[in-house]
Amino acid sequence: MIDMNVENNCMKDGEGETSPGLPHEPVVNELIRKKAIMATATTDLLIGKVVAILENEAASIAGVGHQVDEIKQELVFMLALLISIS
């Protein structure tokens, strides 16, 4: 397991100076939180667009269903007229 304590993660440079190795745990947590927020925002945007497309398609299908019913009714009337004429 990685020790996130900066004092334990110091590396020696060429002149004997120490520099921090891994970032502090709060910094890492903040980066993870920001990435999660960005991913959530992107996912929300994508889901919103997919829902809008599906709603549009559902409305189109519902409209077509009504038109099919109207055409069917007209054909029934035409058939009745043809039967009464013959």
C-alpha positions in Angstrom: 0.0 0.0 0.0 1.3 3.5 -0.8 2.1 5.7 2.2 0.5 9.1 1.4 2.5 10.8 4.1 4.8 13.4 2.5 7.5 13.1 5.1 7.8 9.4 4.4 7.7 9.9 0.6 10.5 12.4 0.2 13.0 11.7 -2.5 16.6 12.8 -2.5 17.7 15.0 -5.4 21.3 15.2 -6.7 22.4 17.8 -4.0 20.9 16.0 -1.0 17.8 18.2 -1.0 14.5 16.5 -0.3 11.4 17.1 -2.4 8.0 15.7 -1.8 7.2 12.4 -3.6 3.5 11.9 -3.9 1.0 14.7 -3.3 -0.9 15.1 -0.1 -3.9 12.9 0.4 -6.3 16.0 0.4 -4.9 17.0 -3.0 -5.5 13.6 -4.4 -9.0 13.5 -3.0 -9.8 16.9 -4.5 -8.6 15.7 -7.9 -10.7 12.6 -7.6 -13.7 14.7 -6.6 -13.3 17.1 -9.5 -13.0 14.2 -12.0 -16.1 12.7 -10.5 -18.0 16.0 -10.9 -16.9 16.2 -14.5 -17.9 12.7 -15.3 -21.2 13.2 -13.6 -21.9 16.4 -15.6 -20.9 14.6 -18.9 -23.1 11.7 -18.0 -26.0 13.9 -17.1 -25.7 15.8 -20.4 -25.6 12.5 -22.4 -28.5 11.0 -20.6 -30.5 14.3 -21.1 -29.8 14.1 -24.9 -30.8 10.4 -25.1 -34.0 11.1 -23.2 -34.9 14.0 -25.5 -34.3 11.8 -28.6 -36.4 9.0 -27.1 -39.2 11.4 -26.2 -39.1 12.8 -29.8 -39.3 9.3 -31.2 -42.1 8.2 -28.9 -44.1 11.3 -29.9 -43.5 10.5 -33.6 -44.6 6.9 -33.1 -47.7 8.0 -31.2 -48.6 10.5 -34.0 -48.2 7.8 -36.6 -50.5 5.5 -34.6 -53.2 8.1 -34.7 -52.7 8.6 -38.4 -52.9 4.8 -39.0 -56.2 4.7 -37.1 -57.6 7.5 -39.3 -56.6 5.8 -42.5 -58.0 2.5 -41.3 -61.3 4.2 -40.5 -61.4 5.8 -44.0 -60.8 2.4 -45.6 -63.6 0.9 -43.6 -65.9 3.7 -44.9 -64.7 3.1 -48.5 -65.4 -0.6 -48.1 -68.8 0.0 -46.7 -69.5 2.4 -49.6 -68.4 -0.2 -52.2 -70.5 -2.9 -50.6 -73.6 -0.7 -50.6 -73.0 0.3 -54.3 -72.7 -3.3 -55.5 
